[in-house]
């Protein structure tokens, strides 16, 4: 679906996801926690891309992308790979796949089904989001931020989401994947498609996939 069509549907309140067969929760394989590209080289390669191969990510790669974004890296204290003010852990990571919308559960490293629908085309006005294999959706749960002053909650949540998205950027750079962080979407349509509640705020989206062959130079 092209950008103009999405804009028109959004104005009419008709930008909606596609229904798909309901699926079970997904237990992800354990991520690799050793080896990999040196940090400085990954930083040098970090870039945004808007061209994606449509092939689904294999389970191991999906597992590591999600763990990089916000997985548990210190099990003894429940610490995560990205910071959170006062350890609120307010940013929930939702995962838009062709076969459903899921929420990533860091403690069990699993995906829990939220909706039997393909919401990818609602995650942004760009046409590539419709067919890229993975769209990450960063959502602030303000109910988790009771220790943070109300006036500061949104700012803190955006900071945490930014850290999570940069983790994904570095993982992608180190593993020859393409990614781009996005803020151009219809928040009302996407929040409705995701079934978000009043205390949940949609922050950012991020597309991930393998580099499209034609985009490799």
N, C-alpha and C positions, 0 to 999 in steps of 0.2 A: 504494500500500500504506500503510495507516494505521500510526500509531505503535504501538498495542497489538499488531498483527500482527507488526511488526518485532521488538518485544521478545520475543514468544513464540517466533518463529523463532530469534532469537538464543540464547535459553535452550536450544533444542533443537539448536543448531549447524547450523541450516538456512537462515540468512540468507545467500543467495548471489546472485551476479550472473546476468544473462541472457546467453546466447550470442548473438552477432551475426555476420554474414558478415565474414570477414577483409578488411581493407583495407590500402592501402599507406601508407607514410610520407607525411607532409604537409609540403610546403615552404610556409612562410607568406609572404605579401607583406610587403614592407618597411614598418615602422611609420612614421607621420608623426612627425617629430622637431621640428616648428616649430609655433608658434601654440598655440591652445587657451585654456582659461579661466585667468585669473590664479590663482595659488596660494591667496591668501587667500580668494577666493570659493569655490574648491573645498573648502577646509577648512570654510568656513561651511556648505556643503551636505552635508558628509560625514555619512552615516547608515547604519544597518543596516535591511535590508528582508527580509521573509520571504514576499513575494508576487512571483511571477515569471511573465512571459509564457513560454509553452513554445516560442516560435519560435526556431529556431537562430540563433546569432550569425553575421553575415556574416564572411567570411575576414579582412577588414581590421580589424574590431573584435576578433576573436579574437586576431589578430596583436598588436594594441596592448595588450590586456589582459596577454598573456603577457610581452611586452617590458617593460611597466611593472613586473610582478612581479619579474623577474630577468633581463632582457635585457642585452646588452653595450652600454654607453653610452660606453666609452672603448676602442675597438678596439686602439689602440697598446699598451695594457697588459692588455687583457682584463678591464677593470673592469666591474662590474655596476651596476645601478640600486639595489641594496640592499647594505648592508654585510655583511661576513663576517669573523669573528675570524681573524686571521693569514692572511686570504685563502684559507681552507680551502674555500670554496664547497661546504659540506657539505649544504645544503638542496636536494634535488632536487624539482622541480615536476612532479607527475604530473597528467594532464588527463583527466577522465572526461567523455566525449562519448557521445551516443546510439549511435554506430557504433564505439565501442572505447575502450580505455584506452591513453593515450599518455604518453610522457615528453618534456617540453620540453627541447630541446637549445639552450642559449643561443648557443653559438659558431656554429652553422649556422642559427639561428632556424628550427627545424623541429620537427616532432612525429614521434617514432619509436614505432611500435606496440609496446605491451607485452603486450596481451591482447585477443583478439577477443571482448570481452564488454562489456556495458553494466553497469558497476558502480555507477551513480549511486544506486540504491536502497540500496546497502550503505554509502554514505558518511555516513549519519546516520539517526537515528530519526525525524526530522521527515518528514512526507509530501511536502513541496515539493521535496525533493532528487531524488525519482524522475523528475520531469518538467521541472525547470529545465534549460536547455540546456547548462550548464557547471558542473562541480564541480571545483575545484582541490584537490589533495591535496599537502600539504607533508610531505616525508619527509627525515629526517636520515640521511645516510650516514656513520656513525661511522668508517668506514675512511678518509674524507677528512680526519679531524681528528687526525692523528698528532702534530702539533705542539702540540695543546691537551691539557692534563692531563685524564686520564680523568674525574676528579670534576667537571670544569667543562663537559664536552662537551654534555650535555643542555641546560644553561642557555644556553650560547652558541647552540645550534641553535634553541631557542625564540625567542631574541632576533632571530636572523636571519629566521626565519619570520614573526615579528610585523612586522618592517620590510617584508618582501615583501608581506604582506597589506595593510598600510596603503597601499603604493603602488597596489594594486588598488583600494582604497577611494577614493583620490583620483582615479584615472582614471575610475572609475564616477561619482563625483560630478560630474566635469567633462563627462561625456558622457551624462548622464541614464540611467544604468544602475542596476540594483539589485544589492546584494551583502550578504552577511552571513558573518562568520567563525564557525566552529562547532567545538566540541570534544565534542559529545554523539554518539558513535558507538561501535560495537562494534569495538574495536581488533583483536581476534583475527580476527573475520570479515572485516574490511576488509583487514587485512594478508595474509590467505590469498587473498582475491579478487584482490589486486594482485600476488601472488607475491613478496612482500618476503622478503629474506634476513635472516639472524640479525643482521647489523650495520646493518640499516636500521630506523629507528624512525619510525613514523607520528606526526606531531605535531598537525596541525590540518587542517581542511577549510574551504573557502570556496566558497559558491555565487554564481554570477554570471548575470545575465540581463537582459533588458529589463523595464522596469517594467510590471507587469500593469495593464491598462486600468482595472480596477475599483479598483486601489490608488492611482490618481492623483486627487488632491483639488485 
